[in-house]
Amino acid sequence: MKNWLKIVAVVLLFYVHIGGMLFDVPRLNILNETVRALYFHVPMWFGMVLLFLLSVYYSIMYLRNPTQRLDYLAVEYANAGLLFGILGMLTGMLWANYAWGSPWHGDPKQNGAAIALLVYLAYFVLRGSVENDEQRGRLSAVYNIFAFAAMVPLIFIIPRMTSSMHPGSGGNPGFNMYDLDNRMRLIFYPAVIAWFLIGVWIVSIRVKVRTLEEKILELEHGKTY
Amino acid sequence: MEKLIKNILRVALLFVSAVAYGQADPEMADVMRSEGKIYVVVGIILIVLTGLVVYLFMLDRKVKRLETLLGEKNSPSK
């Protein structure tokens, strides 16, 4: 990852954390100041979807041209996406406790997101259960495509078809409801970009570590045989 | 040694003067105390964020160093 992108991510993050806490937000009942949580909770999910999208892209590339590096990229993007998803789930539960009355409401959006995360957890279970490198790469790449295809309706479609309390779902408008004058977009979109870039950065480090690990194993192999 | 003691005394004096100043002017309304002390929270969040970012940068550098190290080790054998 390019160094200037890292700096852009860090600068945007600082802007988001200062602006998110201090800039004006719409005054709303029940939500009150917690409307600011939108700057920190929703970018986790946007980041997760973007990282999963890259993961499935590298999985498809792997199926077309199976190289170790593409497999690593697919795994690590899924890994970082899962991290973001878990953080999004935890922040959402804390927010729901005060906006809806309890941390787990069985809301379609919450259930869908939980199932999607479980589907992705199964991806790692699958990877852990296959010994052969090529077989693991191929199987998990195919499963990754399925996981992405399952996540989209679980998070974006089903909650919109039923009644849900989550903004942007059935019977509820999206966050257009809040940003009466586009004030919130000025922080929300930079937050999405910043967290996504941080995710890409983490992935780049983890892919490097994996590559190093493989090189070391190769070296040891060369010594013993 | 003498220099050290002098420096310690200087720092102590600084603290004493700060405390004395605080007592003399209790109505200090600086930024960190205004608006329900929200700026304190912002400061705390920024400290955590800075720590994490610096940590990520250091991790990045460490991995890069390992990469070059392994590259050097690898090249003469091949």
Chai-1 contact restraints between the chains, C-beta under 6 A:
chainA,res_idxA,chainB,res_idxB,connection_type,confidence,min_distance_angstrom,max_distance_angstrom,comment,restraint_id
A,V10,B,V53,contact,1.0,0.0,6.0,A-B,restraint_1
A,H17,B,I45,contact,1.0,0.0,6.0,A-B,restraint_2
A,H17,B,L49,contact,1.0,0.0,6.0,A-B,restraint_3
A,M21,B,V42,contact,1.0,0.0,6.0,A-B,restraint_4
A,I205,B,D60,contact,1.0,0.0,6.0,A-B,restraint_5
A,I205,B,V63,contact,1.0,0.0,6.0,A-B,restraint_6
A,K208,B,V63,contact,1.0,0.0,6.0,A-B,restraint_7
A,V209,B,V63,contact,1.0,0.0,6.0,A-B,restraint_8
A,L212,B,L66,contact,1.0,0.0,6.0,A-B,restraint_9
A,K215,B,L70,contact,1.0,0.0,6.0,A-B,restraint_10
